[in-house]
Amino acid sequence: MDSPADSRRLGRYSRQILFQGIGEAGQRKLAASRVAVVGCGALGSQQAALLVRAGIGEIVLIDRDFVEESNLQRQVLYDERDAADRTPKALAAAAHLERANSDVRIVAHVADLVPGNIEKFLTDSDLVIDGTDNFETRYLLNDYCVQSGKTWIYGAAVASSGVCFTIRPGITPCLACLFPLIPAGLHQTCDTSGILNAAACLVASIQVAEAIKVLVGAENELNGKLISIDLWETRFKLVDAGLQADECRVCRRREFVHLSGTKRAPVTLCGRDSVQIHEREKHLDFAALAVQLSPLGTVRYTSNVLRFQVDSYDMTMFPDGRAIIKGTTDPAQARSLYARYVGS
């Protein structure tokens, strides 16, 4: 027989339990689950909020950044005090989530997810949800999850559009099957192309729905396709992702180059108050980049170098993707700035 405390906890989720796809048995499975949310920005903050309110037993939050005022338009867990205090996102998210549901255990890591810590942060999680803003971390997640056989849910949102796909190692294509190489050219980011908050919320909501299906054992209800949306154009598209690619370096050849660190762009301290990013295999089109960055700060460039000044940072970029970021000695912050303004 359930104790009064158990009955109270189940009563909290009564409307969710009434849903036939979950029921009481499914709710108990959710309470016994551990989910990792990687990135606590527009996607991750919404994912975490929904997961905590759904009664997931434990949520692991991983984010390297801090709250800024411009985040408040779309990142639902934060408020003006968090922005004024420049609180690390993982800690601010944890504080808000604990007030929303004290039954859920929140574990927050203020960290850049890298090959050296990914095992420690993700090993006990039943499932991983992508709330990141760059391909470098997504390929790292893909390597780790395929190697460990862990389901993860890819997602991205920028401007009014977004995509998501549930990756089940050994069953579905992985991210490297879909995108063997980082897509060429400049990448849109929220800081350069803006974002409609509803687009991020929709992508995150689909990701969480897919996660709940996996956690309650309803894998037959998974969408199984790459979901693409554009809310400004009111367009919803399901793309058949096909089978695992025969020559996929991750699924088939088991070459986990991002997990080993051999594909990670190294970062070094470079003089006083600056960090150098040694980006690999990335050609920068300065003319296009200047158009993208000019509304955000001061841009000057020649054929050999582009200089971008924004807030208290001075970013000097080179055609091969290398960049020197002056105004910080924190490698994680330098990576964040590079991903924010250049893409990854």
C-alpha positions as CSV (number, residue, x, y, z in Angstrom):
1,M,0.0,0.0,0.0
2,D,1.2,3.5,-0.8
3,S,2.2,5.7,2.1
4,P,0.5,9.0,2.5
5,A,3.6,10.7,1.2
6,D,3.6,8.5,-1.9
7,S,-0.1,9.2,-2.4
8,R,0.5,12.9,-2.1
9,R,3.4,12.8,-4.7
10,L,1.2,10.8,-7.1
11,G,-1.6,13.3,-6.5
12,R,0.6,16.1,-7.7
13,Y,0.8,14.4,-11.1
14,S,-2.8,13.3,-11.3
15,R,-3.5,15.1,-14.6
16,Q,-0.5,13.5,-16.1
17,I,-1.4,10.1,-14.7
18,L,-4.8,10.4,-16.3
19,F,-3.1,10.5,-19.7
20,Q,-3.3,7.0,-21.0
21,G,0.2,7.0,-22.4
22,I,1.7,7.4,-19.0
23,G,-0.6,6.2,-16.2
24,E,0.5,5.4,-12.7
25,A,3.1,2.9,-13.8
26,G,4.7,5.4,-16.2
27,Q,4.7,8.1,-13.5
28,R,6.7,5.7,-11.2
29,K,9.2,5.1,-14.0
30,L,9.6,8.9,-14.4
31,A,10.3,9.3,-10.7
32,A,13.0,6.6,-10.9
33,S,14.7,8.2,-14.0
34,R,17.7,10.4,-14.3
35,V,18.0,12.9,-17.2
36,A,20.9,15.1,-18.2
37,V,20.2,18.5,-19.8
38,V,23.3,19.8,-21.6
39,G,23.0,23.6,-21.9
40,C,20.7,25.8,-19.9
41,G,19.8,28.4,-22.6
42,A,16.7,28.8,-24.6
43,L,16.2,25.1,-25.2
44,G,17.7,23.8,-22.0
45,S,15.8,26.0,-19.6
46,Q,12.5,25.0,-21.1
47,Q,13.4,21.4,-21.2
48,A,14.5,21.4,-17.5
49,A,11.3,23.2,-16.5
50,L,9.1,20.7,-18.2
51,L,11.0,17.7,-16.9
52,V,11.0,18.9,-13.3
53,R,7.2,19.5,-13.4
54,A,6.7,16.1,-15.0
55,G,8.3,14.5,-12.0
56,I,11.6,13.2,-13.3
57,G,13.5,11.8,-10.3
58,E,16.8,13.6,-10.9
59,I,17.9,16.2,-13.4
60,V,21.6,17.0,-14.2
61,L,22.2,20.5,-15.5
62,I,25.4,21.4,-17.3
63,D,26.2,24.9,-18.6
64,R,29.3,27.1,-18.8
65,D,27.6,30.5,-19.1
66,F,26.0,33.1,-16.9
67,V,22.6,34.9,-17.1
68,E,22.5,38.1,-19.2
69,E,19.6,40.5,-19.6
70,S,19.2,39.6,-23.3
71,N,18.5,36.0,-22.2
72,L,15.3,36.9,-20.4
73,Q,13.3,37.1,-23.6
74,R,13.4,33.3,-24.1
75,Q,15.2,31.5,-21.3
76,V,12.2,30.8,-19.0
77,L,14.0,29.9,-15.8
78,Y,15.7,33.2,-15.1
79,D,14.6,36.7,-13.9
80,E,16.1,40.2,-13.7
81,R,17.9,39.4,-10.4
82,D,19.8,36.5,-12.0
83,A,20.8,38.8,-14.9
84,A,21.9,41.7,-12.6
85,D,23.9,39.2,-10.4
86,R,25.3,37.5,-13.6
87,T,24.5,34.2,-11.9
88,P,25.8,31.0,-13.6
89,K,22.9,29.6,-15.6
90,A,23.2,26.1,-14.1
91,L,22.9,27.5,-10.5
92,A,20.1,29.9,-11.3
93,A,18.2,27.2,-13.1
94,A,18.6,24.8,-10.1
95,A,17.4,27.4,-7.7
96,H,14.2,28.1,-9.6
97,L,13.6,24.4,-10.3
98,E,13.9,23.4,-6.7
99,R,11.2,25.9,-5.8
100,A,9.0,24.4,-8.5
101,N,9.3,20.8,-7.3
102,S,11.2,19.9,-4.2
103,D,10.7,16.2,-4.8
104,V,13.1,16.3,-7.8
105,R,16.8,16.2,-7.1
106,I,18.7,18.8,-9.1
107,V,22.5,18.4,-9.7
108,A,24.0,21.5,-11.3
109,H,27.5,21.7,-12.9
110,V,28.9,25.1,-13.9
111,A,31.2,23.7,-16.5
112,D,32.1,23.4,-20.2
113,L,31.3,19.8,-21.3
114,V,34.5,18.4,-22.7
115,P,36.0,14.9,-23.3
116,G,37.7,15.0,-19.9
117,N,34.5,15.4,-17.9
118,I,31.7,14.0,-20.0
119,E,31.9,10.5,-18.5
120,K,31.7,11.9,-14.9
121,F,28.7,14.1,-15.7
122,L,26.6,11.8,-17.8
123,T,27.5,8.2,-16.9
124,D,24.5,7.6,-14.6
125,S,21.9,9.4,-16.7
126,D,19.2,7.3,-18.4
127,L,18.9,9.8,-21.3
128,V,20.5,13.0,-22.5
129,I,18.8,16.1,-24.0
130,D,20.6,18.5,-26.2
131,G,20.2,22.1,-25.1
132,T,23.5,23.3,-26.6
133,D,24.2,26.0,-29.1
134,N,27.1,24.5,-31.1
135,F,28.0,21.5,-33.2
136,E,31.3,20.8,-31.4
137,T,29.4,19.8,-28.2
138,R,26.7,18.0,-30.1
139,Y,29.3,15.8,-31.9
140,L,30.9,15.1,-28.5
141,L,27.5,14.1,-27.1
142,N,26.9,11.9,-30.1
143,D,30.3,10.1,-29.7
144,Y,29.7,9.5,-26.0
145,C,26.1,8.4,-26.3
146,V,26.8,6.0,-29.3
147,Q,29.7,4.5,-27.5
148,S,27.7,4.0,-24.3
149,G,24.5,3.0,-26.0
150,K,22.6,6.0,-24.4
151,T,19.6,7.6,-26.1
152,W,20.0,11.4,-26.7
153,I,17.7,13.9,-28.2
154,Y,19.2,16.4,-30.6
155,G,17.7,19.9,-31.0
156,A,18.4,23.3,-32.3
157,A,16.5,26.6,-32.7
158,V,17.4,29.9,-34.2
159,A,15.3,32.8,-35.7
160,S,11.8,31.3,-36.1
161,S,12.9,27.7,-37.0
162,G,14.1,24.6,-35.3
163,V,14.9,20.9,-35.6
164,C,15.0,17.9,-33.4
165,F,15.6,14.2,-33.7
166,T,15.7,11.3,-31.2
167,I,18.9,9.3,-31.6
168,R,18.8,5.7,-30.3
169,P,22.3,4.1,-30.8
170,G,22.1,0.9,-32.8
171,I,18.5,1.6,-33.9
172,T,18.4,5.0,-35.6
173,P,21.0,7.0,-37.5
174,C,23.3,9.1,-35.3
175,L,24.2,12.7,-35.7
176,A,27.2,11.8,-37.8
177,C,25.0,9.9,-40.1
178,L,22.8,12.9,-40.7
179,F,25.7,15.4,-40.8
180,P,29.1,13.7,-41.4
181,L,30.8,17.1,-41.3
182,I,29.9,20.4,-39.6
183,P,27.6,22.2,-42.2
184,A,29.8,24.5,-44.3
185,G,29.6,28.3,-44.3
186,L,28.5,30.7,-41.6
187,H,26.1,29.4,-39.0
188,Q,23.1,31.4,-37.7
189,T,23.1,32.0,-34.0
190,C,20.7,33.7,-31.7
191,D,23.0,36.6,-31.3
192,T,23.4,37.2,-35.0
193,S,20.0,36.2,-36.4
194,G,17.8,36.5,-33.3
195,I,15.2,34.0,-32.1
196,L,11.5,33.8,-31.6
197,N,10.9,32.5,-28.1
198,A,8.0,30.4,-29.1
199,A,10.2,28.5,-31.6
200,A,12.7,27.5,-28.9
201,C,9.8,26.5,-26.6
202,L,8.2,24.3,-29.3
203,V,11.4,22.5,-30.1
204,A,12.1,21.9,-26.4
205,S,8.6,20.7,-25.8
206,I,8.9,18.1,-28.6
207,Q,12.2,17.0,-27.2
208,V,10.7,16.5,-23.7
209,A,7.7,14.6,-25.1
210,E,10.1,12.3,-26.9
211,A,12.2,11.9,-23.7
212,I,9.1,10.9,-21.7
213,K,8.1,8.3,-24.3
214,V,11.5,6.7,-23.9
215,L,11.5,6.9,-20.1
216,V,8.0,5.3,-19.7
217,G,8.9,2.5,-22.2
218,A,6.7,3.8,-25.1
219,E,9.4,3.6,-27.7
220,N,6.8,2.6,-30.4
221,E,5.3,6.1,-30.1
222,L,8.5,7.9,-30.9
223,N,8.3,10.0,-34.0
224,G,11.3,8.4,-35.7
225,K,11.9,11.3,-38.1
226,L,13.8,14.5,-38.2
227,I,11.3,17.2,-37.2
228,S,11.7,20.6,-38.8
229,I,9.5,23.6,-37.9
230,D,9.3,27.3,-38.8
231,L,6.8,29.2,-36.7
232,W,6.9,32.4,-38.7
233,E,5.9,30.5,-41.8
234,T,3.8,28.1,-39.8
235,R,5.6,25.2,-41.4
236,F,6.0,21.7,-39.9
237,K,7.9,19.0,-41.8
238,L,8.9,15.4,-41.0
239,V,12.0,14.2,-42.8
240,D,12.8,10.5,-43.1
241,A,16.3,10.2,-41.7
242,G,16.8,6.9,-43.4
243,L,19.0,4.1,-42.0
244,Q,22.4,4.3,-40.4
245,A,25.0,5.3,-42.9
246,D,27.1,2.4,-44.1
247,E,30.3,4.4,-43.7
248,C,29.4,6.4,-40.6
249,R,32.6,7.0,-38.7
250,V,30.7,6.8,-35.4
251,C,28.0,4.1,-35.8
252,R,29.9,1.8,-38.2
253,R,33.6,2.5,-37.8
254,R,33.4,3.3,-34.0
255,E,35.8,6.2,-34.4
256,F,35.0,8.5,-31.6
257,V,37.3,11.4,-32.6
258,H,35.4,14.1,-30.7
259,L,35.3,12.0,-27.5
260,S,39.1,11.4,-27.8
261,G,39.6,15.1,-28.1
262,T,41.5,14.9,-31.4
263,K,38.8,17.0,-33.2
264,R,38.3,19.6,-30.4
265,A,39.6,23.0,-31.3
266,P,42.3,23.7,-28.7
267,V,42.3,26.8,-26.6
268,T,45.4,28.5,-25.2
269,L,46.1,31.5,-23.1
270,C,47.5,34.2,-25.4
271,G,49.2,37.1,-23.7
272,R,47.5,39.3,-21.1
273,D,43.8,39.0,-20.7
274,S,43.2,37.0,-23.9
275,V,42.5,33.5,-25.1
276,Q,43.3,32.0,-28.5
277,I,41.0,29.5,-30.2
278,H,42.6,27.2,-32.8
279,E,39.6,26.3,-34.8
280,R,40.1,23.4,-37.3
281,E,38.6,22.9,-40.7
282,K,36.6,26.2,-40.6
283,H,37.0,28.8,-43.4
284,L,35.7,32.3,-42.5
285,D,34.1,34.5,-45.2
286,F,35.0,37.9,-43.8
287,A,32.6,39.8,-46.0
288,A,29.6,37.7,-45.0
289,L,30.7,37.6,-41.3
290,A,31.0,41.4,-41.3
291,V,27.4,41.8,-42.5
292,Q,26.3,39.4,-39.8
293,L,28.2,41.1,-37.0
294,S,27.9,44.8,-37.9
295,P,24.6,45.3,-36.2
296,L,26.0,44.0,-33.0
297,G,29.3,45.9,-32.6
298,T,32.3,47.5,-34.5
299,V,33.7,45.5,-37.4
300,R,36.8,46.1,-39.4
301,Y,38.5,43.7,-41.8
302,T,41.0,43.1,-44.5
303,S,41.7,39.9,-46.5
304,N,43.8,38.6,-43.7
305,V,42.1,39.6,-40.5
306,L,38.8,40.7,-39.1
307,R,38.4,42.6,-35.8
308,F,35.1,42.6,-34.0
309,Q,34.5,44.7,-30.8
310,V,31.4,44.0,-28.7
311,D,30.8,44.9,-25.1
312,S,34.1,44.6,-23.3
313,Y,35.5,42.0,-25.8
314,D,37.8,42.5,-28.7
315,M,37.8,39.5,-31.1
316,T,40.4,39.1,-33.8
317,M,39.7,36.4,-36.4
318,F,41.7,34.8,-39.1
319,P,40.6,33.2,-42.4
320,D,41.3,29.6,-41.1
321,G,38.9,30.1,-38.2
322,R,41.5,30.9,-35.6
323,A,40.5,33.7,-33.2
324,I,42.1,35.7,-30.4
325,I,39.6,36.9,-27.9
326,K,40.7,39.7,-25.6
327,G,38.8,40.6,-22.5
328,T,38.8,37.2,-20.8
329,T,41.2,34.5,-19.6
330,D,38.5,31.9,-19.2
331,P,38.7,29.3,-22.0
332,A,35.0,28.3,-21.5
333,Q,34.0,32.0,-21.8
334,A,36.1,32.3,-25.0
335,R,34.4,29.2,-26.5
336,S,31.0,30.6,-25.6
337,L,31.8,34.0,-27.3
338,Y,33.1,32.2,-30.4
339,A,30.0,30.0,-30.7
340,R,27.8,33.0,-30.0
341,Y,29.1,35.3,-32.7
342,V,30.8,33.0,-35.3
343,G,29.0,29.7,-34.8
344,S,30.5,26.3,-34.4
